[in-house]
Amino acid sequence: MSTYNSAYTAPFPSDTKITIDQAFEALRIKCREPMKFVPAIVACDVLEETSTFIKRKATTRDGKEMLEDMDLYKPALVTFKSNTGSFVTNLLSYNAEGTLLLTFTFSFPRPPHLTVGTVESAEWEKGMSEGGKVAVTNSINTTLEMFEEGKLN
C-alpha cells in the first residue's frame, strides 16, 4: 500500500505568553475533544485514558468512524495511530529565536483507486497538504483562545 507523507509547521504569535506546557495541555484536550480543533470530526468517545495514553472512537463529518490510539510524551509530542492506517504526530518545539512552533506530520494510506503520478493523485495530495495547513492553523488558534479564556493550566 502506498502512503502520502507530509508535514506542516507554524509559529505561535511572538507576542503570546503561552508556555509549552500550556500548549501541550491543549493537545491533550485535542485528544479528548477533537471537535474543537478539527472541523472534520463531529463526535468522539474516549474509550481509555491514562496520563500517557488515550484511546478514542471518532466520527467524521461523512459518518466514518475510526479508532485512534494516542501516546502523549509531555511536554512536546503526541502521536495518533488510527485503525485506518494513518499515523499523525503533533510536535511542539522552539526555533533558534525561541519562538514556539507547532508541527504536524501526516502519513495517510493512498486510496487504492489512486495511482502515484496521476493527475487525480496529485489533486488528492494537494487537498491533503492544504488540510494539514488548516489543521495546524486551527489548532494554534483554538489553543490561543483556550489560553486567553484561562482554560490551560
N, C-alpha and C positions, 0 to 999 in steps of 0.2 A: 504494500500500500504506500502510495506517495503522500508526503505531508507538505504543507505550506508553513514555513517558519519565518517569523518577523519579530521586530522589536520596535518600541517607540519610547522615547524619554522626553519628559517635560519638566521644567523647573517650577517649584513653588515660587510665588512672588517674593522678590528680595526684601520687601518691607514687612513680610509676615513674621510673627513671633512664634509660630508653631514649632514645636520640637519634634525630633524624630520619634520619640516615644509617643507623643500625641498623634502623629501621623500613623504610626503603627496601630494604635488603638482604633483609628478609623478603618484600617484594613481588617482588623478583627471584626468590627461591626459589619463591614462589607461582606465578610464570610457568612455572618448570621442573617443579615438583612440586605441582600444584594439589590433589591428593587430600588433602593435609594441611590445606588451608584450605576447600575446597568439597566437602562431602559428596556432592553430586550427580555429581561427576567421579570415575570409578573407575580410569581409566588415562590415561597421557599419554606421548607420544613427542615429544621435541624434535627437530625436523627441521633447524633452522638457528639459529645463535646468534652474535651479536656483543655488544659491550659495550652497545649501544643498541637491539638488536632481537632478538626471539626469535620463531620460528615453531614452532607445535606442532600435533599432532593429539591431540585429547582425546576420550575416550569417556565418555558419561554413563551413569548407572545403568540407564536404559532402553535402552541399546545404541546410541544415536545417536552418530555421530562428527561432529566439527566441526574445521575448520582455523581456527586463530587466529593473527593477526599482532599481536605486542605491541611497542609502541615504549616505551622506557624513557627518561625525562627526569629524571635524577638531580638533586637528591635528593627530588623531590616528586611526580612524575606517571608513571603507567603507563597506556597506552591499549590496549584489546583490540578488535580488529576481526575479526569472525567471518564465515565463508562462509554462515552462516545469516541474515545481515543485522543481527545485533546489534552494538551498539557500547557498550562499558563503559569507564569511567575509574576509576582508584584514585588518589586525591589525598591527600597528606599536607600539612597546614598547621597553623598555630597560631591560636588565638583571641586576643582582646585581653589576656587574662590570662596568655598564654604556655603554655596547655595544648595539647599535641599532639593533633591531630584526624585522623581517617581518614574520608574521604568517598568513597562510590561513586556514580557516576551511571550510569544504565541507559537504553538505547534499544533496545527489542525490537520486532520486527515482530509486529503483532497477528495471531493465527491467522486465516486467511481466513474461517472459519465464524463468527467473532465480529463483531458489529456494534456500533460505539461507541454507548453509551447504553442497551444492553440489560442485563438482569439478569445474563446469562451473562458478558458482557464485564466488568461491574463486579466479579463474583466472581473472574474471571481477574486483573484488575488488582489486587484486594486480595491475592491469592496472590502476585503478582509483587512487590508492595510489601513484604509480610511476608518474602518470600525475600531481598529486599535488606537488610532489617534483620538477618536471620540471617547473611547473608554478611559484613557489616561486623563484627558481634559476633564471629563465628567467627574472622575474620582478625585482629582485635585479640587475642583470647585465644591463638591459635596463635603470633602474633608474640611475645607476652609469655612464653609457655612456652619458645620458642626463645631468647629473651633470657636468661631465668633459667638455661637449660642452657648458656649461653655459645656458642651457635651463630651469633651475629650479630657481624660484625666491628665 
